[in-house]
Amino acid sequence: MSRFADKTVLVTGAGGQLGRLVVEELLAKGARRIIAGSREPGKLAEFEGREVELRQIDFDDPDLAAKLDGVERMLMISTVAANRAEQQRAAVQAARSAGVQHIIYTSAPNPRPNASAGGIADHYWTEQAVAASGLEFTVLRNHIYAEAVLMGAAGALRSGQMFDATAGKGRAYVSRADCARTAAGALLEAQGQNIFDVTGPAPVTQEEVARLLSELSGKSIARIGVTPEQLLEGMLAAGLPPFMANLLVAFDRDAAEGHHAIVADTVERFTGRAPQNLQAVLALHRESLAS
């Protein structure tokens, strides 16, 4: 039995892609008191009748502390709101007031206050709030999802070209499922105060990504390295919204500086098995890539 299987655990953002997987994993692991939290609990109907309590959890709610009543361990999945840092600091304070014993927070690689990648500073300030709370905590710095490669694959498959400004550096892509299993494991096992990178088994360069996509699709894709300025210009010319273009270029800058190439054993630590590699994740979508 897991160390904290009898504790009341809350998954915030349970209606999202990651949150749903975490709740399913907790059920599979035999957690006995699970709360699935969402701003819209009606979207969690799939968990009704499955020994899961559905609860409205909104980080903008001034009475959030009351909504956390009885929660002992909380997975705080980072939000996507414009006021994310403010929301998450409020959630940490509410957890402290409500008597939550341990916070697990999904962060990002190397968060820092002056980061160029959009939103990375939000993770930094949230981590600071978590550490200053006096509670036990586990920060899970989830690296880039392997599934994110699929989002950019369509354009590459059409044009036969894939542009990036990563300077040939790799990314330790990690599957969303491995992140979910790791988060569930941390909810049921982690103790103390720790920060972990959650990564795939090895860094993968964009040259290797292009090769994998070529092999799986049967189409020839060439990786073309450019400067960040050239990448931004090309994205804007292609009609990408400025906010999104700047965000993607900032992520490439971070990769070029080596922030995405860290490899850690966190997935295996909390799940008991090695993480999937990028090729295995992409192979699950072979049919869509080849269509």
N, C-alpha and C positions, 0 to 999 in steps of 0.2 A: 504494500500500500504506500502511496505517496506520503511524504512527510506531513503535508498540510491538506490532505484530502477531506478532512472534516471541517475545515475552515470555510466561512462564507466568502466566496470569491465573486468579484464583479468584473465584467468585461464591458468597458465603455465603447461606444461606437460599434456595438454588436451587429448593427444592420449593414455595415460595410463589408467589403470582400474579405479583409483580414479578420475582422471581428467574428464573422459567421464561422470561419474555419476554426478559430480559437474555441468557440463554444462547442463545436462538434468534437474537437479534440479533448476538451475537458470531460465531455460525456463519455467518450471512448475510454478515458483514463479512470473513470469511476468517481469523479468529483461528486460530492453529495449535496452541496449547497451552492448552486450556481445562479448568479443574477446576470441577465443579459440586459444591458442598458442602452437606450437609444433616445434621441430626441423625439422619435416617432415610433413608439412601441408597437403600433399596429403593423409595422413592417417586419415584425419578428414572429409572425403567426406560425412559422414553421417549427418553432420551439415550444408551442403550446402543448401541454399534455406530456412533456418529455422531462419532467423534473427540473425545469428551468423557470425561475421567476422572471417575469418581464417587468421592467421598471423604467419609467421616464427619467432619463438623465440628460440634462442640458447644462453645459458649462456656463451658459449665460444666465442661468437661473439664480437669483439672489438667495434663494432658499436651498441651494444645492447641498449644503451640509446635512439638512434634514433628510434629503433623498438618499444620502449615503448611510443612513442609520442601519446599524447591524453589519455593515461591510467590514471584513477583517483584512482582506487582501484585494487590491484593486489593480487591474490592468488598465492603464490610461493610454489608449491609442491616440496618437497625435491627430489633431483636427486639421481641416484645410481652410479654415476661416481666415479672413483678412486680419482679424484681431486674435490670432492663434496664441501668441505669447501671453496676452492678457487673460484669455480664456483659461489657459492651462495653469497659469499661476493661481488663478482663482480656484481651480479644481484642486490644486495641491493644498491650499489653505483650507478648503472645505473638508478635504480628507483628514487633515490634521484635527480640525474641530470635531469631526464626527467620530474620531477614535480609530480610524483605519491604522492598521499596524504596519503594512508593507505596501509600497507603491512600485509597480513595474511600469516603466515608461518606454514607449517605442520612439527612439530618437533616430539620428542619422550619423553618417561617418564624420568624424572630426568636427563637431559643431564648435563655432567660435564667433565672437561678437562682430568681427569685421569680415565675415565670409562674403564672397561675391555671389555664391549660389543663393538664389532666393529662398527664404525660409530657414536657412541653416542657423542664422542668428536666433530665430525663435526657439530652436531646439537648445541652443546654448543657454538662453535665459531660463527655459523651463528646467533644464538640468540643474541650474544653479538654485532654483526654487525648491526642487526636490531634495537636493543635498542639504539645504538650509532648514528644511522642515523638522529635522530631528527624528524623522521616521526611518525605519529600515527601507531600503530601496534597491531596486535592480534596474539599471538603465540598459536597454537593449538597443544598440546602435545598428539598426537594420541597414544593410548595404542595398544597392540598387537591385530591384526585383529582376529576376531573369525574364519574367514575362514582359518587362518594358521593351526588350529587344523586338518583340512582335509588333509593338506599336509603331516602330519606325521601319518595319520590314516592307510594308506595302509600297512605299515610295521607292525603296531600293530595288525591289523586284520589278517595278515598272521601268525604271531608268537604267538599271544595271550598274548604278553607282551609289556609293555610300560615303558621305562626307563627315569628317569629324575633326576636332581640334584637341585630341587627347595626347598628342605628341608621342604616339606609340605606346603609351602606358596602359596597363590592364585594369580591369574591374573584376572584383570577386563577386560576380552576380550570384544572388541567392534566391531560391524559389519562394513564392509567397507561402506555399504550404509548409516549407521548412521554418519560415518565420513564425507561422501560426503554431506549429508544434513546439517551437522553442519558447514562445510566450506562454503557452499552456503549461509547459514543464516548469518554467520559472514561477508561475503562480502557485504551483503545487510543491515546489522544492526549494526555491531560493530563500536564503536568509542572509542577514547582515547588510552591508552596504557595498554594492559592486557595480562596475560598468563593464559591459561586454560588447565587443563587435560581433555582429551576426552576419556571417559571410558564407559564400560558397566555398568549394574546396581549393580553388586556385584562381589567380587573376587571369582574365581573358582579354586579349587586345582586340581592337576593332578589326584588325587584319584577320584575326581568327574568327571573329563574328561573321565577317563577310564570307569566309570560307565555309563555315557551318551553314549559313543560309543558302549558299550556292549548292552545297551537297544535298541539302534537304529539299530544295525547290527544283533542282535540275536546271537552274538558270545561272548564268555567269554574273557575279556581282563583284565589282572592284571597289576596294576601299581607297579613298582619296583623302590624304591628310592636308588640312588647310590651317590657317591662322584663326584665332578666335574672331578677329575682325572680318575675315573673309566668310567665316561660317555665319556670323550674324547677318552680314549683307545678303548672303544667299537665302537665308531663311525668310528675311523680310521681303525679298524680291519674290519669293514663292507664295507670299500671302499669309505667312504665319503671324499671328498677333504679336506685337512688340513684347508684351509681358512674357509670353511663352517662349519666344525666340531668345530673349535675354536669359531666361531661366535655363534653357537647354545649353546655351553657350557657357553659362556659369558652371554647370555640372561638368562640362568638358574641361574647363579650366581646372576644376578640382581634381579630375582624373589625371590631367597632365602633371599636377603637382604631387601625385602619388597617394592622394587621400582615399582612393577607391580600391587600392591594390592590397590592402591589409587582409590577411587570412588568419582566422581564429578557429578554435575548436568548440565554439559555443553551441552550435547546433547539436553536435554529438554529446556535449556535456549535459544538455537538458532533454535530449530525445533518445539517446542511446544508439543513434545510428548516424552515419556520415551524411552530409548534405548532398543533394542532387547536383550534378554539374550542369552547365548551361546546355550542353548537347542533349542530355536526357530530357530537359524541360522543353526544348525546342522540338524534339522528336515527337512529343505528344501532340504537336500541332502540324505535323508533316503534311497532312491533307490540305489544310488551309494554305500552307506555304506553296504547295505545288499546284494550286488551282489557278 
